[in-house]
Amino acid sequence: MRILVPENKKWVFEQVIPIRWGDMDAMGHLNNGSYFRYLETVRIDWMTSIGCQPVPTGEGPVIVNAFCNFYKQLEYPGDVLVKMYVSDPKRSTFESWATLERTDMPGVIHAAGGATTVWVNFPAQKSAPMPQWLMDLLV
């Protein structure tokens, strides 16, 4: 099943990640798991940049699903520009989306992925309302 990045989204962050030779698989292209690591890296770096760190004795973000659609192979050497977006903020959840393109091929999407984030009260192990400061960044 292919999940598409929605048209209605808000750009929040972007980052360039170098493709490492060790990220390649036996077929000479970026291993599928590496795409998910790139998506995770950008999501975590964005959350860090806005001061959104999980507090194990309090609250914080948890990813409850993740996906990636593969369109065109990424190969070493090169750099990947990952652009991150958010959408659909609700009481305790929001969607994040990202596109991956080579920096030397601007606008050519090689992969796109996303994740659902839930704001959680860790001691209670239940969802909780997102803080207003985060909601304000998402809309």
KOLTORDREN-217718 format. One record per residue (C-alpha): residue number from 0; x, y, z; residue in three letters. Coordinates in nm, 2 decimals, padded with zeros to 4 digits. Example, Ala and Ser with C-alpha at 12.3 -4.5 7.8 and 13.67 -1.06 7.14 Angstrom:
# KOLTORDREN-217718
kepa i = 0; xx = 01.23; yy = -00.45; zz = 00.78; aa = Ala
kepa i = 1; xx = 01.37; yy = -00.11; zz = 00.71; aa = Ser
//
This chain:
# KOLTORDREN-217718
kepa i = 0; xx = 00.00; yy = 00.00; zz = 00.00; aa = Met
kepa i = 1; xx = 00.14; yy = 00.34; zz = -00.10; aa = Arg
kepa i = 2; xx = 00.07; yy = 00.63; zz = 00.14; aa = Ile
kepa i = 3; xx = 00.11; yy = 00.96; zz = -00.03; aa = Leu
kepa i = 4; xx = 00.25; yy = 01.28; zz = 00.12; aa = Val
kepa i = 5; xx = -00.05; yy = 01.52; zz = 00.14; aa = Pro
kepa i = 6; xx = -00.07; yy = 01.85; zz = -00.04; aa = Glu
kepa i = 7; xx = -00.18; yy = 02.03; zz = 00.28; aa = Asn
kepa i = 8; xx = 00.12; yy = 02.03; zz = 00.50; aa = Lys
kepa i = 9; xx = 00.36; yy = 02.27; zz = 00.68; aa = Lys
kepa i = 10; xx = 00.74; yy = 02.27; zz = 00.61; aa = Trp
kepa i = 11; xx = 00.93; yy = 02.27; zz = 00.94; aa = Val
kepa i = 12; xx = 01.28; yy = 02.15; zz = 00.88; aa = Phe
kepa i = 13; xx = 01.54; yy = 02.03; zz = 00.63; aa = Glu
kepa i = 14; xx = 01.88; yy = 01.87; zz = 00.65; aa = Gln
kepa i = 15; xx = 02.15; yy = 01.73; zz = 00.42; aa = Val
kepa i = 16; xx = 02.27; yy = 01.38; zz = 00.50; aa = Ile
kepa i = 17; xx = 02.58; yy = 01.23; zz = 00.33; aa = Pro
kepa i = 18; xx = 02.53; yy = 00.88; zz = 00.18; aa = Ile
kepa i = 19; xx = 02.79; yy = 00.66; zz = 00.34; aa = Arg
kepa i = 20; xx = 02.94; yy = 00.37; zz = 00.15; aa = Trp
kepa i = 21; xx = 02.85; yy = 00.14; zz = 00.44; aa = Gly
kepa i = 22; xx = 02.48; yy = 00.23; zz = 00.39; aa = Asp
kepa i = 23; xx = 02.48; yy = 00.05; zz = 00.06; aa = Met
kepa i = 24; xx = 02.36; yy = -00.31; zz = 00.01; aa = Asp
kepa i = 25; xx = 02.49; yy = -00.59; zz = -00.21; aa = Ala
kepa i = 26; xx = 02.29; yy = -00.45; zz = -00.51; aa = Met
kepa i = 27; xx = 02.49; yy = -00.12; zz = -00.50; aa = Gly
kepa i = 28; xx = 02.21; yy = 00.11; zz = -00.38; aa = His
kepa i = 29; xx = 02.11; yy = 00.25; zz = -00.04; aa = Leu
kepa i = 30; xx = 01.97; yy = -00.02; zz = 00.19; aa = Asn
kepa i = 31; xx = 01.60; yy = 00.02; zz = 00.26; aa = Asn
kepa i = 32; xx = 01.67; yy = 00.04; zz = 00.64; aa = Gly
kepa i = 33; xx = 01.89; yy = 00.34; zz = 00.58; aa = Ser
kepa i = 34; xx = 01.60; yy = 00.54; zz = 00.44; aa = Tyr
kepa i = 35; xx = 01.42; yy = 00.49; zz = 00.77; aa = Phe
kepa i = 36; xx = 01.74; yy = 00.60; zz = 00.96; aa = Arg
kepa i = 37; xx = 01.76; yy = 00.92; zz = 00.75; aa = Tyr
kepa i = 38; xx = 01.39; yy = 00.99; zz = 00.82; aa = Leu
kepa i = 39; xx = 01.44; yy = 00.93; zz = 01.19; aa = Glu
kepa i = 40; xx = 01.76; yy = 01.15; zz = 01.20; aa = Thr
kepa i = 41; xx = 01.57; yy = 01.44; zz = 01.05; aa = Val
kepa i = 42; xx = 01.27; yy = 01.39; zz = 01.28; aa = Arg
kepa i = 43; xx = 01.49; yy = 01.37; zz = 01.59; aa = Ile
kepa i = 44; xx = 01.70; yy = 01.67; zz = 01.49; aa = Asp
kepa i = 45; xx = 01.39; yy = 01.88; zz = 01.42; aa = Trp
kepa i = 46; xx = 01.24; yy = 01.78; zz = 01.76; aa = Met
kepa i = 47; xx = 01.57; yy = 01.87; zz = 01.93; aa = Thr
kepa i = 48; xx = 01.58; yy = 02.20; zz = 01.75; aa = Ser
kepa i = 49; xx = 01.24; yy = 02.30; zz = 01.89; aa = Ile
kepa i = 50; xx = 01.32; yy = 02.17; zz = 02.25; aa = Gly
kepa i = 51; xx = 01.09; yy = 01.87; zz = 02.22; aa = Cys
kepa i = 52; xx = 01.27; yy = 01.60; zz = 02.42; aa = Gln
kepa i = 53; xx = 01.10; yy = 01.31; zz = 02.59; aa = Pro
kepa i = 54; xx = 01.10; yy = 01.32; zz = 02.97; aa = Val
kepa i = 55; xx = 01.08; yy = 00.96; zz = 03.09; aa = Pro
kepa i = 56; xx = 00.93; yy = 01.08; zz = 03.42; aa = Thr
kepa i = 57; xx = 00.69; yy = 01.31; zz = 03.25; aa = Gly
kepa i = 58; xx = 00.57; yy = 01.35; zz = 02.89; aa = Glu
kepa i = 59; xx = 00.70; yy = 01.35; zz = 02.54; aa = Gly
kepa i = 60; xx = 00.66; yy = 01.23; zz = 02.18; aa = Pro
kepa i = 61; xx = 00.64; yy = 00.87; zz = 02.07; aa = Val
kepa i = 62; xx = 00.63; yy = 00.74; zz = 01.71; aa = Ile
kepa i = 63; xx = 00.34; yy = 00.49; zz = 01.66; aa = Val
kepa i = 64; xx = 00.40; yy = 00.41; zz = 01.30; aa = Asn
kepa i = 65; xx = 00.63; yy = 00.49; zz = 01.01; aa = Ala
kepa i = 66; xx = 00.64; yy = 00.43; zz = 00.64; aa = Phe
kepa i = 67; xx = 00.85; yy = 00.49; zz = 00.34; aa = Cys
kepa i = 68; xx = 00.77; yy = 00.48; zz = -00.04; aa = Asn
kepa i = 69; xx = 01.07; yy = 00.41; zz = -00.26; aa = Phe
kepa i = 70; xx = 01.06; yy = 00.58; zz = -00.60; aa = Tyr
kepa i = 71; xx = 01.42; yy = 00.60; zz = -00.73; aa = Lys
kepa i = 72; xx = 01.74; yy = 00.44; zz = -00.60; aa = Gln
kepa i = 73; xx = 01.99; yy = 00.64; zz = -00.40; aa = Leu
kepa i = 74; xx = 02.35; yy = 00.55; zz = -00.45; aa = Glu
kepa i = 75; xx = 02.69; yy = 00.64; zz = -00.30; aa = Tyr
kepa i = 76; xx = 02.85; yy = 00.88; zz = -00.33; aa = Pro
kepa i = 77; xx = 02.61; yy = 01.17; zz = -00.28; aa = Gly
kepa i = 78; xx = 02.42; yy = 01.38; zz = -00.04; aa = Asp
kepa i = 79; xx = 02.05; yy = 01.35; zz = 00.04; aa = Val
kepa i = 80; xx = 01.83; yy = 01.66; zz = 00.12; aa = Leu
kepa i = 81; xx = 01.55; yy = 01.55; zz = 00.35; aa = Val
kepa i = 82; xx = 01.27; yy = 01.80; zz = 00.38; aa = Lys
kepa i = 83; xx = 01.03; yy = 01.76; zz = 00.67; aa = Met
kepa i = 84; xx = 00.67; yy = 01.87; zz = 00.70; aa = Tyr
kepa i = 85; xx = 00.39; yy = 01.83; zz = 00.96; aa = Val
kepa i = 86; xx = 00.01; yy = 01.81; zz = 00.92; aa = Ser
kepa i = 87; xx = -00.31; yy = 01.72; zz = 01.10; aa = Asp
kepa i = 88; xx = -00.24; yy = 01.83; zz = 01.45; aa = Pro
kepa i = 89; xx = -00.50; yy = 01.70; zz = 01.69; aa = Lys
kepa i = 90; xx = -00.53; yy = 01.69; zz = 02.07; aa = Arg
kepa i = 91; xx = -00.24; yy = 01.44; zz = 02.12; aa = Ser
kepa i = 92; xx = -00.12; yy = 01.35; zz = 01.77; aa = Thr
kepa i = 93; xx = 00.02; yy = 01.49; zz = 01.45; aa = Phe
kepa i = 94; xx = 00.16; yy = 01.35; zz = 01.13; aa = Glu
kepa i = 95; xx = 00.51; yy = 01.41; zz = 01.00; aa = Ser
kepa i = 96; xx = 00.62; yy = 01.37; zz = 00.64; aa = Trp
kepa i = 97; xx = 00.95; yy = 01.39; zz = 00.46; aa = Ala
kepa i = 98; xx = 01.08; yy = 01.38; zz = 00.10; aa = Thr
kepa i = 99; xx = 01.43; yy = 01.26; zz = 00.01; aa = Leu
kepa i = 100; xx = 01.62; yy = 01.39; zz = -00.29; aa = Glu
kepa i = 101; xx = 01.98; yy = 01.41; zz = -00.40; aa = Arg
kepa i = 102; xx = 02.13; yy = 01.75; zz = -00.37; aa = Thr
kepa i = 103; xx = 02.27; yy = 01.72; zz = -00.72; aa = Asp
kepa i = 104; xx = 01.92; yy = 01.64; zz = -00.85; aa = Met
kepa i = 105; xx = 01.70; yy = 01.91; zz = -00.70; aa = Pro
kepa i = 106; xx = 01.32; yy = 01.84; zz = -00.71; aa = Gly
kepa i = 107; xx = 01.36; yy = 01.47; zz = -00.80; aa = Val
kepa i = 108; xx = 01.20; yy = 01.28; zz = -00.51; aa = Ile
kepa i = 109; xx = 01.38; yy = 00.95; zz = -00.46; aa = His
kepa i = 110; xx = 01.17; yy = 00.85; zz = -00.16; aa = Ala
kepa i = 111; xx = 00.90; yy = 00.99; zz = 00.07; aa = Ala
kepa i = 112; xx = 00.79; yy = 00.88; zz = 00.41; aa = Gly
kepa i = 113; xx = 00.62; yy = 00.98; zz = 00.73; aa = Gly
kepa i = 114; xx = 00.52; yy = 00.89; zz = 01.08; aa = Ala
kepa i = 115; xx = 00.24; yy = 00.94; zz = 01.33; aa = Thr
kepa i = 116; xx = 00.35; yy = 01.10; zz = 01.66; aa = Thr
kepa i = 117; xx = 00.15; yy = 01.07; zz = 01.98; aa = Val
kepa i = 118; xx = 00.22; yy = 01.29; zz = 02.28; aa = Trp
kepa i = 119; xx = 00.24; yy = 01.05; zz = 02.58; aa = Val
kepa i = 120; xx = 00.23; yy = 01.07; zz = 02.96; aa = Asn
kepa i = 121; xx = 00.51; yy = 00.81; zz = 03.02; aa = Phe
kepa i = 122; xx = 00.43; yy = 00.72; zz = 03.39; aa = Pro
kepa i = 123; xx = 00.06; yy = 00.67; zz = 03.30; aa = Ala
kepa i = 124; xx = 00.15; yy = 00.51; zz = 02.96; aa = Gln
kepa i = 125; xx = -00.14; yy = 00.70; zz = 02.80; aa = Lys
kepa i = 126; xx = -00.17; yy = 00.97; zz = 02.54; aa = Ser
kepa i = 127; xx = -00.19; yy = 01.32; zz = 02.68; aa = Ala
kepa i = 128; xx = -00.28; yy = 01.66; zz = 02.53; aa = Pro
kepa i = 129; xx = 00.01; yy = 01.82; zz = 02.34; aa = Met
kepa i = 130; xx = 00.15; yy = 02.13; zz = 02.51; aa = Pro
kepa i = 131; xx = 00.02; yy = 02.45; zz = 02.36; aa = Gln
kepa i = 132; xx = 00.37; yy = 02.57; zz = 02.25; aa = Trp
kepa i = 133; xx = 00.40; yy = 02.25; zz = 02.03; aa = Leu
kepa i = 134; xx = 00.05; yy = 02.29; zz = 01.89; aa = Met
kepa i = 135; xx = 00.13; yy = 02.65; zz = 01.80; aa = Asp
kepa i = 136; xx = 00.44; yy = 02.53; zz = 01.60; aa = Leu
kepa i = 137; xx = 00.23; yy = 02.26; zz = 01.41; aa = Leu
kepa i = 138; xx = -00.05; yy = 02.48; zz = 01.28; aa = Val
//
